[in-house]
């Protein structure tokens, strides 16, 4: 019988999310007789040990008898068990320097690593993700930041709410002047952000209306790549070309930073693509944006003001235009206030976990017992047998410390 273990999170700061809720894990055990899930005891996860045992799950301290170990964030190196199959977000596929040792030890310990980020269908579409919840919490935090910066209303922090339904009770407190908000992106993250803005009663307008019209109420516009990029040598915007060769394009985001008060950044950014604006532009007199909620949190990426990730305890900092530096939050009205928490779904862990677990139950868990005929697990396997799999051989120089 295949034994699957839900491990406790060891990375700090702590993460309270889980891959599967108690009910989901119990459903798996009842549906698949050839496999069973047990749970490692944890006092930090959003679902208690008692909630798992009440659903008939075995809660234990040691997980050595499990074949597959499932978590959320990177497993600390000292906690890796040799010879096991692991599922978690490894944050190694972009050659992140801070996780080089992690990947080295995974190889040294003959671990099969399956990365959630690489679980896709045959067309390359991701099947499991927390993006929607990053968008929900990110947009909520953006509006919370406005209330703090201008002392206009006081919302509870998202992590102090029991769940999403509880969070929604705060929406009625929001009282915004006729500000203009720009939301970039068109994926799960942007959809989550828009859900919150509309839930707060903020009116949606087109990008063209946001740039041209006058308003007596707060509004937001969703903009996609075609709205703020142009082909350097003419020819118009070609979406397929932009995704394949973003280096051929320049940014036309200036039209939005001249007319918007808040930016909620929810768009994927390729390092070869242009940045939205430069530090020099941020220091110009016509740069109107005062709050940037960078949900993508690409450090020194598409948004120059994102100099570091913030965290749940210290969610915001100020960017000082002109010096291209950061300082304590709300220090000067001339500054730009930045919210760049890199693990936003952690603030609503129960809802985020349930949504993520539903996707796992639908797209992933059946393949552990059904032979993985669609290659779902194989495509997401980064290491196996002490080696990088062929699809991830490009990481070898990264592993060897050559880049």
C-alpha positions in Angstrom: 0.0 0.0 0.0 1.2 3.5 -0.9 1.6 5.6 2.2 1.3 9.4 1.8 2.2 11.8 4.6 1.1 15.4 5.1 4.2 16.9 6.7 4.3 20.0 9.0 5.8 23.1 7.7 9.4 23.7 8.9 10.3 26.9 7.0 10.4 30.2 8.9 8.5 32.4 8.9 5.8 29.8 9.5 3.2 28.9 6.9 -0.1 27.7 8.2 -1.4 26.3 4.9 -1.9 22.6 4.2 -2.0 20.6 0.9 -5.2 18.8 1.9 -7.8 19.6 4.5 -9.0 17.0 7.0 -12.2 16.3 4.9 -10.2 16.0 1.6 -7.7 13.6 3.2 -10.5 11.5 4.6 -12.2 11.5 1.2 -9.0 10.2 -0.4 -8.7 7.4 2.1 -12.2 6.3 1.5 -12.0 6.4 -2.3 -8.6 4.8 -2.8 -8.1 1.4 -1.1 -4.5 1.0 -2.4 -3.2 4.2 -0.7 -3.6 5.9 2.6 -2.9 9.4 4.0 -1.5 10.1 7.5 -0.7 13.4 9.0 2.4 14.7 10.9 1.5 16.4 14.2 1.7 20.2 14.0 0.6 23.0 16.2 1.0 25.7 13.6 -1.2 24.6 10.7 -4.6 26.2 10.2 -6.3 22.8 10.7 -5.6 21.3 14.1 -4.5 17.7 14.8 -7.9 17.2 16.3 -9.7 18.2 13.1 -7.7 15.5 11.3 -8.3 12.8 13.9 -12.0 13.6 14.0 -12.1 12.7 10.3 -10.5 9.4 11.0 -6.9 10.4 10.0 -3.9 9.0 11.8 -1.8 11.8 13.3 1.8 10.8 14.1 5.1 12.4 14.9 7.5 10.4 12.6 6.9 10.1 8.9 9.7 7.6 8.0 7.2 4.9 7.0 5.6 7.2 4.3 6.6 6.8 0.6 5.3 10.3 -0.4 5.6 13.4 1.7 3.5 16.5 0.9 4.0 20.0 2.2 3.7 23.6 0.9 6.9 25.6 1.3 10.5 24.4 1.0 11.5 21.7 3.4 14.5 22.7 5.5 17.6 20.8 4.4 18.1 19.1 7.8 14.5 17.7 7.7 14.8 16.0 4.3 14.3 12.2 4.5 16.5 10.3 1.9 14.8 8.2 -0.7 11.4 9.7 -0.4 9.1 11.4 -3.0 8.4 15.0 -2.0 5.8 17.5 -3.2 6.2 21.2 -2.4 7.0 24.5 -3.9 10.8 24.3 -4.3 11.5 27.7 -5.8 14.4 26.3 -7.7 13.3 26.2 -11.3 14.4 29.9 -11.9 17.8 29.1 -10.3 17.0 31.0 -7.1 20.3 31.3 -5.3 18.9 31.0 -1.9 17.6 27.4 -2.6 20.7 26.0 -4.4 21.7 24.0 -1.3 18.2 22.6 -1.1 18.3 21.2 -4.6 21.9 19.9 -4.1 20.8 18.0 -1.0 17.7 16.7 -2.7 20.0 15.2 -5.3 22.5 13.9 -2.7 19.7 12.2 -0.8 18.2 10.5 -3.8 14.8 12.3 -3.4 12.2 12.5 -6.1 11.1 16.1 -6.1 7.7 17.0 -7.6 7.2 20.7 -7.7 3.6 22.0 -7.6 4.5 24.9 -9.8 5.3 22.5 -12.6 2.1 20.5 -12.4 0.5 21.2 -15.7 -1.7 19.7 -18.4 -0.4 18.7 -21.8 -0.7 22.3 -23.1 1.4 23.7 -20.2 -1.5 25.2 -18.2 -1.0 25.0 -14.4 -3.4 22.8 -12.6 -2.8 23.7 -9.0 -2.0 27.1 -7.6 -2.7 29.7 -4.9 -2.9 32.6 -7.3 -6.5 33.5 -6.7 -5.9 33.9 -3.0 -2.7 35.9 -3.5 -4.9 38.3 -5.5 -7.7 38.4 -2.9 -5.4 39.2 0.0 -3.2 41.4 -2.1 -6.0 43.7 -3.2 -7.4 43.7 0.3 -4.0 44.8 1.6 -3.8 47.5 -1.0 -7.0 49.0 0.2 -6.0 48.5 3.9 -2.8 50.4 3.0 -4.8 53.3 1.6 -6.8 53.5 4.8 -3.5 53.5 6.9 -1.7 56.1 4.7 -4.6 58.6 4.7 -6.2 57.7 8.1 -9.5 57.3 6.3 -10.7 53.9 7.6 -9.3 51.0 9.7 -9.7 47.5 8.4 -8.8 44.4 10.3 -5.7 42.6 8.8 -6.6 39.7 6.7 -4.8 37.2 8.9 -6.9 38.2 11.8 -10.1 37.2 10.0 -11.2 33.6 10.5 -11.8 33.0 6.8 -12.8 34.8 3.6 -16.4 35.2 4.7 -15.2 37.0 7.8 -12.9 39.1 5.7 -15.9 40.3 3.5 -17.5 41.8 6.6 -14.7 44.4 6.5 -15.7 45.6 3.0 -18.4 47.9 4.2 -15.9 50.0 6.2 -14.1 51.1 3.0 -14.7 54.7 2.1 -12.6 55.9 -0.7 -12.4 59.2 -2.5 -12.7 59.2 -6.3 -9.3 57.5 -6.8 -8.2 55.6 -9.8 -6.8 52.1 -9.4 -4.9 50.1 -12.1 -4.8 46.3 -11.9 -2.3 44.6 -14.2 -2.7 41.0 -15.4 -5.4 38.6 -16.6 -4.8 35.4 -14.7 -5.9 33.9 -11.4 -4.1 36.6 -9.4 -5.8 39.5 -11.2 -9.2 37.7 -11.0 -8.8 37.4 -7.2 -7.9 41.0 -6.9 -10.9 42.1 -9.0 -13.2 40.0 -6.9 -12.3 42.0 -3.9 -12.4 45.4 -5.5 -15.9 44.6 -6.9 -16.9 43.2 -3.5 -16.0 46.6 -2.0 -18.3 48.3 -4.5 -15.5 49.9 -6.4 -16.7 50.6 -10.0 -14.9 48.9 -12.9 -14.2 51.0 -15.9 -12.3 50.4 -19.2 -8.6 51.4 -19.5 -9.6 54.0 -21.9 -12.3 55.5 -19.6 -9.8 55.5 -16.7 -7.4 57.6 -18.8 -10.0 60.0 -20.3 -13.0 60.4 -18.1 -13.6 62.2 -14.8 -15.2 60.4 -11.9 -17.0 61.2 -8.7 -16.3 57.8 -7.1 -13.4 55.3 -6.8 -12.8 53.3 -10.0 -10.5 50.6 -11.2 -9.4 49.3 -14.6 -7.8 46.0 -15.5 -5.0 46.3 -18.0 -3.3 43.6 -19.9 0.1 43.5 -21.7 -1.4 45.0 -24.9 -2.5 48.1 -22.9 1.0 49.1 -21.7 3.5 47.7 -24.2 4.3 48.7 -27.8 6.6 47.2 -30.4 9.8 49.2 -30.6 10.0 49.0 -34.3 6.4 49.4 -35.1 3.9 46.9 -36.3 1.4 46.9 -33.4 1.1 44.6 -30.4 1.3 40.9 -31.2 0.4 38.9 -28.1 2.1 35.6 -29.2 5.2 37.5 -30.3 5.3 39.4 -27.0 5.2 36.2 -25.0 7.9 34.6 -27.2 10.1 37.7 -27.6 9.3 40.4 -25.0 12.6 42.0 -25.6 11.2 43.5 -28.8 8.8 45.7 -26.8 8.9 48.8 -24.7 6.7 50.0 -21.9 3.9 52.5 -22.4 2.8 52.4 -18.8 3.5 56.1 -18.4 -0.1 56.9 -19.5 -1.3 55.0 -16.5 1.1 56.3 -13.8 0.1 59.8 -14.9 -3.6 59.1 -14.3 -3.8 56.5 -11.5 -3.4 56.7 -7.7 -2.9 53.1 -6.9 -1.3 50.1 -8.7 -2.1 46.5 -8.0 0.4 44.5 -9.9 -0.9 41.0 -10.7 0.8 40.3 -14.0 3.4 37.7 -14.7 6.7 39.3 -15.7 9.5 37.8 -17.9 13.0 39.2 -17.1 13.4 40.0 -20.8 10.3 42.2 -20.8 10.5 45.9 -20.2 9.9 47.2 -16.7 6.7 49.2 -16.1 8.6 52.3 -15.2 12.1 53.4 -14.3 13.3 54.9 -11.1 13.7 58.2 -12.9 10.1 58.1 -14.0 9.0 57.4 -10.4 10.8 60.6 -9.4 9.2 62.7 -12.1 6.5 65.3 -11.3 3.8 63.5 -13.3 4.2 60.2 -11.5 0.8 60.1 -9.6 0.7 56.7 -8.1 1.2 56.7 -4.3 0.4 53.1 -3.3 1.8 50.0 -5.1 0.6 46.6 -4.1 3.1 44.3 -5.8 1.4 40.9 -5.6 4.0 39.4 -8.0 6.8 40.5 -5.6 9.6 40.2 -8.2 12.5 41.8 -6.4 14.1 44.4 -8.7 11.8 43.1 -11.4 9.0 44.8 -13.3 8.5 47.4 -10.6 11.6 49.2 -9.5 10.1 50.2 -6.1 9.9 46.6 -5.0 13.3 46.5 -3.4 12.5 43.7 -0.9 9.7 41.4 0.1 7.6 42.6 3.0 5.9 40.2 5.4 2.7 39.7 7.3 4.1 41.4 10.4 5.6 44.3 8.5 3.4 44.5 5.4 4.5 47.9 3.9 7.5 50.1 3.4 8.1 53.4 1.7 9.9 53.9 -1.6 11.8 57.2 -1.8 11.6 58.6 -5.4 14.8 60.3 -6.4 17.1 58.3 -4.3 15.8 54.9 -5.5 15.8 53.6 -1.9 13.4 52.4 0.7 12.6 53.7 4.2 10.2 53.1 7.1 6.5 53.1 6.0 4.4 56.2 6.0 7.4 58.4 6.6 6.6 61.2 4.1 3.7 61.9 1.8 6.1 62.4 -1.0 7.1 58.7 -0.8 5.4 55.8 -2.5 4.0 53.2 -0.1 4.7 49.6 -1.2 3.0 46.4 -0.1 5.0 43.4 -1.4 4.3 40.4 0.9 5.6 37.3 -0.8 3.3 34.7 0.8 -0.1 36.5 0.7 -2.3 33.3 0.7 -1.0 32.6 4.2 -3.3 35.3 5.5 -6.4 33.3 4.6 -4.9 29.8 5.1 -8.1 27.8 5.5 -9.8 29.0 2.3 -6.5 28.9 0.4 -5.8 25.4 1.5 -9.3 24.1 0.7 -9.1 25.6 -2.8 -5.6 24.2 -3.4 -6.6 20.8 -2.0 -9.6 20.6 -4.3 -7.3 21.1 -7.3 -5.0 18.4 -5.9 -7.8 16.0 -5.4 -9.0 16.5 -9.0 -5.8 16.7 -10.9 -3.0 15.1 -8.9 -4.0 12.6 -6.2 -5.6 10.1 -8.6 -2.3 9.7 -10.5 -0.6 8.3 -7.5 -2.8 5.2 -7.8 -3.7 5.3 -11.5 -0.3 5.0 -13.1 0.1 8.7 -14.2 -1.0 7.9 -17.7 -1.3 11.6 -18.5 2.2 12.4 -17.3 1.0 14.9 -14.7 3.5 13.7 -12.1 6.3 13.0 -14.6 6.2 16.6 -16.1 6.5 18.0 -12.6 9.4 15.8 -11.5 12.5 17.8 -11.2 14.8 15.2 -9.7 14.7 11.4 -9.6 17.3 8.7 -8.9 19.9 11.3 -7.7 19.8 13.2 -11.0 17.9 16.0 -12.7 15.3 14.8 -15.1 15.9 15.7 -18.8 13.4 18.5 -18.7 15.3 20.2 -15.9 18.9 19.4 -17.0 19.3 23.2 -17.6 19.6 23.4 -13.8 22.9 21.4 -13.7 25.2 24.5 -13.8 23.0 26.0 -11.1 23.4 22.9 -8.9 27.2 22.9 -9.6 27.5 26.5 -8.5 28.7 27.6 -11.9 25.9 30.2 -12.2 
